[in-house]
Amino acid sequence: MLQMMISKRIGRKQFHFTVQGNNFHETVAEYDRLSFSDVAACGLCGSDNLDLTSRVAQDKFKYTSIRCLDCRADLTFGKTQKDDQTVFLRRREGGELDWRAMDKSDR
């Protein structure tokens, strides 16, 4: 079993993930499932006070996102339809990250 450590910077925090596979190819394939880049700052307010969050809606929909702890904006991870273990950061049609302002009902 081979393992690889991956570091992702989200705001001012560094997160470390370990992936593993039976051989080099499988290990790199697992690494590719974390196909998102570092996120330096909130796309709405510019703060680097970001954190990873998760939640379950309606007892069945699982969401993982990056949350700005200053303005509470949210950048949600998406999953591919073929493989729900492969994640990416949602983007708008123009290619920019899809930061969403806090919904007033979240207050």
N, C-alpha and C positions, 0 to 999 in steps of 0.2 A: 504494500500500500504506500503510495507516494502522497505527500502533502505539500501544499503551497500556501504561504501567507500573503494576503493582499491587504494593502492599506488604502483607505479612501478618506480624503479630507472633506468634511462637511462643515462649512463655517470655520470656526476656530478649533474644532475638535477633529481628532484623528481616530478613525474606526479601523479595527483590524479583523479580518475574516480569514478563516482557514478553510481551504477546499482540499478534497482528496479524491483520488481515483486509484484504480488497480495498476495503471501504468502512466507514463508521461502524457500520452494523448488524452486519456480520460481526465487527468488532473487539469490539463490546459482547457479542456472542454468545460469542466466545472467552473474554472476561472472566467471563461467567456459568458457564463450565465449571469455574472455580475457585470453587465455591459453598460454600466453608467459611469460617467466621469465625475471628478471631484466637483463640488459645488462650493464656491468661495463665499457667496453672499446671497441674501434674499433678493429676488428679482423685483420686488415691489419697493422695499424701503432701503435696501443696500446694507442692512445689518449683517454681521457675521455671527450673530448669536443664534445659531441653528442647532437643531437636534433631530434625531430619528424618532419617529413615533409609529405606533400601530394601533389599530382599532378594529372592532367587528361591528358591522351595521346589520340590523334586523336579524341578529343571531346567525348569519350565514355568509355575509360578504366581508372578506378580510382585506383591509387596506393598510399599506405601509407608506409613509410619506416623510418628507423633510418639513419640519415646522419652524417658522421664524418665531423665536420666543419674544421678540419685540413687538411686531405688528400682527402676529398670529397667522400670517399668510401660510399657505400650504402648497407643497409640490409633491404630487402623488406619483408613486411608482406604478408602472403598468407591467403586465405579464403578456407573454406571447400566447396565442391560442394553441399552437402546437405543443408548447412546453410551459406549463405554468410555474416552473422553477426558474425560468429565464426572466430577469427583470430589467427594466429600463426606466428612465425618467420621461414622463410624458412631455411632449412638445406640441407647440401650435403648428399650424400649416407653414408658417414662415421659418420654422426651425428653432425658434427661441423656446426656452423652458416654459412650461405651462403653470406658472405661479398663479394661485387663486387667492383673492382676498378672503378674509374670514367672513363666513356667512353670519349674518346678524342673529340667526337662531342659535348659533354656537355660544352666545354670551351667557 
